[in-house]
Amino acid sequence: MMLIVKSLLVVFFLLASSIKMLGWVKAVFDIQLSFFKKYGLNRTIMFAIGVIEATGASMILVGMISSLSLLTSLGGCLLAIVSVGAIFFHFRFDTWKDAIPSIVTLLLSTLVALPLFRLY
């Protein structure tokens, strides 16, 4: 089950981050950029968030491949932080419906990050 959760997070965030960084799916990029502009954020911030998302997803992927559970948990933690930020901005500036994907990614990334907190 956790393999599926981790895989979904990796695929989702690698796709989402690559669109934020490279803009290769113009329709999705334009929607995301309009959200960021509505929030008072610019293209540079959007790119930086894409880098953070790609880093978190890559940490999970490398952790899965190499069996480094600490790296996987840290990647989940990073994605959870990004998801909390997205939820905040969606609730502040949009409707709750716009926050649903962020809520789902927060729940899934928290599941992946949980072993980090069990170490102590």
Backbone as CSV, one residue per row, in Angstrom:
resi,resn,N_x,N_y,N_z,CA_x,CA_y,CA_z,C_x,C_y,C_z
1,MET,0.824,-1.209,0.000,0.000,0.000,0.000,0.863,1.267,0.000
2,MET,1.900,1.269,0.869,2.760,2.460,0.933,3.529,2.664,-0.361
3,LEU,3.844,1.582,-1.054,4.521,1.709,-2.343,3.650,2.478,-3.324
4,ILE,2.352,2.230,-3.292,1.413,2.928,-4.170,1.337,4.407,-3.785
5,VAL,1.247,4.690,-2.492,1.174,6.074,-2.013,2.427,6.835,-2.424
6,LYS,3.588,6.247,-2.185,4.853,6.904,-2.547,4.945,7.124,-4.046
7,SER,4.553,6.117,-4.810,4.610,6.221,-6.273,3.680,7.319,-6.789
8,LEU,2.476,7.394,-6.234,1.531,8.446,-6.636,2.103,9.835,-6.345
9,LEU,2.683,9.994,-5.155,3.277,11.285,-4.807,4.412,11.653,-5.748
10,VAL,5.272,10.696,-6.031,6.409,10.954,-6.924,5.918,11.381,-8.299
11,VAL,4.996,10.617,-8.874,4.497,10.942,-10.218,3.795,12.306,-10.219
12,PHE,2.906,12.518,-9.259,2.154,13.775,-9.213,3.092,14.974,-9.089
13,PHE,4.020,14.920,-8.121,4.860,16.085,-7.872,5.939,16.268,-8.926
14,LEU,6.425,15.203,-9.543,7.381,15.394,-10.635,6.693,16.046,-11.834
15,LEU,5.459,15.650,-12.107,4.715,16.296,-13.202,4.383,17.751,-12.859
16,ALA,3.835,17.964,-11.662,3.444,19.324,-11.269,4.648,20.251,-11.203
17,SER,5.746,19.762,-10.652,6.935,20.623,-10.523,7.545,20.923,-11.882
18,SER,7.554,19.941,-12.771,8.136,20.184,-14.096,7.318,21.216,-14.872
19,ILE,6.018,21.214,-14.667,5.181,22.232,-15.323,5.471,23.602,-14.727
20,LYS,5.633,23.681,-13.403,5.956,24.962,-12.764,7.311,25.484,-13.217
21,MET,8.272,24.590,-13.386,9.622,25.017,-13.743,9.779,25.264,-15.246
22,LEU,9.220,24.381,-16.070,9.469,24.426,-17.506,8.294,24.923,-18.337
23,GLY,7.088,24.871,-17.784,5.905,25.332,-18.502,5.566,24.506,-19.722
24,TRP,5.872,23.218,-19.694,5.722,22.389,-20.889,4.285,22.007,-21.210
25,VAL,3.359,22.133,-20.272,1.932,21.953,-20.573,1.290,23.324,-20.393
26,LYS,1.192,24.049,-21.500,0.814,25.459,-21.452,-0.513,25.710,-20.739
27,ALA,-1.513,24.902,-20.992,-2.826,25.121,-20.375,-2.741,25.024,-18.849
28,VAL,-2.045,24.021,-18.351,-1.896,23.853,-16.906,-0.991,24.945,-16.338
29,PHE,0.088,25.246,-17.042,1.013,26.295,-16.608,0.286,27.631,-16.448
30,ASP,-0.533,27.985,-17.424,-1.261,29.259,-17.370,-2.208,29.314,-16.167
31,ILE,-2.873,28.209,-15.868,-3.768,28.155,-14.705,-2.971,28.329,-13.423
32,GLN,-1.861,27.595,-13.309,-1.028,27.699,-12.101,-0.457,29.103,-11.944
33,LEU,0.014,29.679,-13.039,0.582,31.028,-12.978,-0.478,32.054,-12.575
34,SER,-1.703,31.870,-13.044,-2.766,32.806,-12.656,-3.079,32.693,-11.158
35,PHE,-3.021,31.473,-10.609,-3.172,31.305,-9.159,-2.074,32.080,-8.433
36,PHE,-0.835,31.883,-8.829,0.283,32.540,-8.167,0.155,34.061,-8.232
37,LYS,-0.224,34.569,-9.398,-0.392,36.027,-9.530,-1.519,36.536,-8.632
38,LYS,-2.600,35.756,-8.523,-3.708,36.140,-7.647,-3.241,36.216,-6.188
39,TYR,-2.283,35.361,-5.837,-1.753,35.324,-4.472,-0.706,36.400,-4.221
40,GLY,-0.376,37.178,-5.249,0.655,38.202,-5.097,2.064,37.635,-5.230
41,LEU,2.183,36.458,-5.817,3.480,35.808,-6.008,3.867,35.871,-7.480
42,ASN,5.157,35.854,-7.742,5.605,35.981,-9.128,6.114,34.656,-9.694
43,ARG,6.573,34.725,-10.925,7.050,33.538,-11.648,8.273,32.923,-10.965
44,THR,9.118,33.745,-10.364,10.306,33.237,-9.679,9.908,32.374,-8.485
45,ILE,8.908,32.813,-7.729,8.417,32.029,-6.594,7.813,30.723,-7.095
46,MET,7.078,30.789,-8.189,6.482,29.581,-8.757,7.575,28.588,-9.157
47,PHE,8.637,29.077,-9.761,9.754,28.219,-10.145,10.397,27.599,-8.903
48,ALA,10.597,28.405,-7.869,11.215,27.913,-6.627,10.359,26.822,-5.985
49,ILE,9.055,27.001,-5.997,8.166,25.976,-5.435,8.259,24.702,-6.271
50,GLY,8.377,24.861,-7.585,8.580,23.693,-8.446,9.864,22.955,-8.101
51,VAL,10.925,23.684,-7.806,12.192,23.061,-7.414,12.023,22.301,-6.095
52,ILE,11.328,22.905,-5.139,11.100,22.246,-3.846,10.270,20.979,-4.038
53,GLU,9.235,21.060,-4.862,8.408,19.881,-5.135,9.226,18.778,-5.801
54,ALA,10.041,19.145,-6.783,10.875,18.154,-7.474,11.886,17.533,-6.518
55,THR,12.417,18.334,-5.617,13.374,17.827,-4.636,12.710,16.814,-3.706
56,GLY,11.538,17.149,-3.177,10.816,16.231,-2.295,10.458,14.928,-2.995
57,ALA,9.950,15.036,-4.216,9.576,13.838,-4.969,10.808,12.993,-5.295
58,SER,11.910,13.642,-5.633,13.147,12.919,-5.943,13.700,12.225,-4.704
59,MET,13.588,12.874,-3.553,14.042,12.258,-2.306,13.251,10.979,-2.024
60,ILE,11.942,11.039,-2.252,11.116,9.840,-2.046,11.530,8.749,-3.026
61,LEU,11.719,9.114,-4.288,12.085,8.138,-5.316,13.432,7.483,-5.011
62,VAL,14.437,8.284,-4.707,15.763,7.734,-4.401,15.702,6.891,-3.135
63,GLY,14.941,7.354,-2.148,14.778,6.582,-0.921,14.108,5.243,-1.164
64,MET,13.142,5.224,-2.076,12.466,3.965,-2.414,13.427,3.003,-3.115
65,ILE,14.198,3.528,-4.045,15.110,2.694,-4.828,16.237,2.144,-3.958
66,SER,16.750,2.987,-3.062,17.917,2.597,-2.263,17.555,2.071,-0.866
67,SER,16.281,1.988,-0.578,15.796,1.549,0.739,16.266,2.449,1.882
68,LEU,16.443,3.725,1.601,16.797,4.700,2.638,15.514,5.335,3.157
69,SER,14.955,4.740,4.197,13.664,5.202,4.701,13.744,6.628,5.254
70,LEU,14.899,7.021,5.792,15.039,8.388,6.297,14.895,9.393,5.166
71,LEU,15.529,9.123,4.024,15.435,10.023,2.870,14.001,10.091,2.362
72,THR,13.334,8.947,2.319,11.934,8.907,1.889,11.063,9.736,2.827
73,SER,11.266,9.589,4.116,10.477,10.337,5.101,10.746,11.834,5.015
74,LEU,12.004,12.212,4.805,12.332,13.635,4.656,11.680,14.221,3.405
75,GLY,11.655,13.449,2.327,10.966,13.893,1.111,9.480,14.073,1.357
76,GLY,8.876,13.146,2.096,7.460,13.265,2.451,7.205,14.496,3.298
77,CYS,8.118,14.780,4.203,7.997,15.962,5.065,8.056,17.245,4.233
78,LEU,8.987,17.280,3.278,9.110,18.445,2.408,7.839,18.663,1.591
79,LEU,7.282,17.587,1.065,6.040,17.710,0.290,4.865,18.093,1.175
80,ALA,4.863,17.635,2.425,3.800,18.028,3.354,3.846,19.530,3.617
81,ILE,5.045,20.067,3.772,5.194,21.512,4.007,4.683,22.304,2.812
82,VAL,5.034,21.876,1.611,4.548,22.542,0.393,3.026,22.458,0.316
83,SER,2.479,21.303,0.673,1.024,21.116,0.627,0.315,22.028,1.627
84,VAL,0.895,22.205,2.811,0.306,23.118,3.805,0.281,24.542,3.246
85,GLY,1.358,24.947,2.609,1.393,26.277,1.991,0.325,26.434,0.924
86,ALA,0.179,25.408,0.093,-0.845,25.460,-0.960,-2.242,25.543,-0.357
87,ILE,-2.485,24.763,0.687,-3.798,24.797,1.348,-4.074,26.194,1.897
88,PHE,-3.074,26.776,2.536,-3.237,28.120,3.082,-3.659,29.113,2.001
89,PHE,-2.927,29.124,0.899,-3.235,30.090,-0.156,-4.576,29.811,-0.815
90,HIS,-4.918,28.540,-0.997,-6.223,28.225,-1.591,-7.369,28.661,-0.675
91,PHE,-7.250,28.406,0.623,-8.311,28.835,1.540,-8.369,30.355,1.656
92,ARG,-7.222,31.003,1.562,-7.165,32.465,1.708,-7.722,33.190,0.490
93,PHE,-7.430,32.670,-0.710,-7.761,33.404,-1.933,-8.776,32.715,-2.844
94,ASP,-9.020,31.432,-2.659,-9.878,30.674,-3.573,-11.025,30.031,-2.801
95,THR,-11.600,29.007,-3.391,-12.646,28.242,-2.716,-12.033,26.980,-2.116
96,TRP,-12.739,26.342,-1.215,-12.239,25.121,-0.594,-12.039,24.022,-1.630
97,LYS,-12.819,24.071,-2.713,-12.687,23.058,-3.762,-11.308,23.090,-4.415
98,ASP,-10.739,24.294,-4.531,-9.406,24.414,-5.115,-8.340,23.805,-4.212
99,ALA,-8.636,23.664,-2.930,-7.676,23.122,-1.965,-7.701,21.598,-1.888
100,ILE,-8.678,20.955,-2.499,-8.820,19.497,-2.372,-7.554,18.737,-2.797
101,PRO,-6.951,19.029,-3.966,-5.721,18.293,-4.312,-4.611,18.487,-3.274
102,SER,-4.495,19.685,-2.736,-3.468,19.950,-1.722,-3.760,19.205,-0.425
103,ILE,-5.015,19.081,-0.079,-5.392,18.339,1.120,-5.040,16.860,0.944
104,VAL,-5.325,16.327,-0.239,-5.004,14.922,-0.516,-3.489,14.705,-0.469
105,THR,-2.719,15.607,-1.102,-1.269,15.440,-1.084,-0.706,15.625,0.326
106,LEU,-1.325,16.465,1.136,-0.887,16.606,2.529,-1.091,15.299,3.286
107,LEU,-2.247,14.693,3.129,-2.527,13.427,3.820,-1.561,12.333,3.373
108,LEU,-1.350,12.218,2.071,-0.462,11.172,1.561,0.989,11.417,1.956
109,SER,1.446,12.657,1.852,2.838,12.950,2.202,3.076,12.815,3.701
110,THR,2.052,13.078,4.500,2.171,12.874,5.947,2.338,11.387,6.256
111,LEU,1.620,10.536,5.543,1.794,9.090,5.715,3.229,8.663,5.417
112,VAL,3.803,9.258,4.374,5.177,8.926,3.995,6.163,9.480,5.019
113,ALA,5.864,10.646,5.591,6.771,11.289,6.547,6.688,10.692,7.948
114,LEU,5.620,9.995,8.278,5.416,9.493,9.643,6.575,8.701,10.246
115,PRO,7.227,7.827,9.490,8.353,7.100,10.105,9.463,8.019,10.640
116,LEU,9.590,9.183,10.096,10.583,10.146,10.589,10.311,10.507,12.045
117,PHE,9.058,10.620,12.396,8.686,11.014,13.747,8.666,9.834,14.716
118,ARG,8.684,8.634,14.190,8.738,7.443,15.026,10.171,7.111,15.451
119,LEU,11.143,7.795,14.858,12.539,7.544,15.197,12.888,8.072,16.573
120,TYR,12.113,9.032,17.048,12.462,9.688,18.317,11.545,9.299,19.437
